[in-house]
Amino acid sequence: MQLRYVIKFVGDMDRAVAFHRDALGLTLKFATPEWTEFETGPTTLALHPVAEGYPAGSCELAFASDDLDAFHAERDERGIEFTMPPTDLPGRRIARFVDPDGAETSVGG
């Protein structure tokens, strides 16, 4: 399991991009109105517009698993509650689960 992304939800994408790039000095990989990425080493900082349940300033973690289906199959033994089973999405396959504090987290394979 590796932490791949920290996704920060932002109220104003242009303002957030300028802050992370100019004030913090992060290297911009690419920017779009719906998804922006900054290089931060092995973990990428991604910016995403606010969404239902994700107010400005909130964050979500996204992990990578070597075997997403096996990780999901072991959910009972691991004590993990999944909110979405492994699902094929355009360009990726992910599942979603909640941590003990109720924070939703994604994991890709």
Residue pairs with C-beta under 8 A, 6 or more apart in sequence:
1 63
1 64
1 65
1 71
1 107
2 42
2 63
2 64
3 42
3 43
3 61
3 62
3 63
4 43
4 44
4 62
4 63
4 64
4 108
5 43
5 44
5 45
5 46
5 61
5 62
6 43
6 44
6 45
6 46
6 59
6 60
6 61
6 62
7 46
7 47
7 48
7 59
7 60
7 61
7 62
8 16
8 45
8 46
8 47
8 48
8 57
8 58
8 59
9 47
9 48
9 49
9 50
9 51
9 54
9 55
9 56
9 57
9 58
9 59
9 60
10 16
10 47
10 48
10 49
10 50
10 56
10 57
11 49
11 50
11 56
13 31
13 33
13 36
13 47
13 49
16 36
16 47
17 28
17 31
17 36
17 47
20 26
20 28
20 38
20 45
20 47
21 28
21 38
26 38
26 39
26 40
26 45
27 38
27 39
28 36
28 37
28 38
28 39
29 37
29 38
29 39
29 44
30 36
30 37
31 37
33 49
34 48
34 49
35 46
35 47
35 48
36 46
36 47
37 44
37 45
37 46
37 47
38 44
38 45
38 46
38 47
46 62
48 54
50 56
53 104
54 60
60 103
60 104
60 105
60 106
61 103
61 105
61 106
62 94
62 105
62 106
62 107
62 108
63 105
63 106
63 107
63 108
64 107
64 108
64 109
65 71
65 107
65 108
65 109
66 109
67 109
68 86
68 93
68 94
68 95
68 107
68 108
68 109
69 86
69 109
71 78
71 95
71 107
71 109
72 82
72 85
72 86
72 95
75 81
75 82
75 97
80 97
81 97
81 98
82 95
82 96
82 97
83 96
83 97
83 98
83 104
84 94
84 95
84 96
85 95
86 93
86 94
86 95
86 109
87 93
87 94
87 95
92 108
93 108
93 109
94 106
94 107
94 108
94 109
95 106
95 107
95 108
96 104
96 105
96 106
96 107
97 104
97 105
97 107
98 104
98 105
99 105
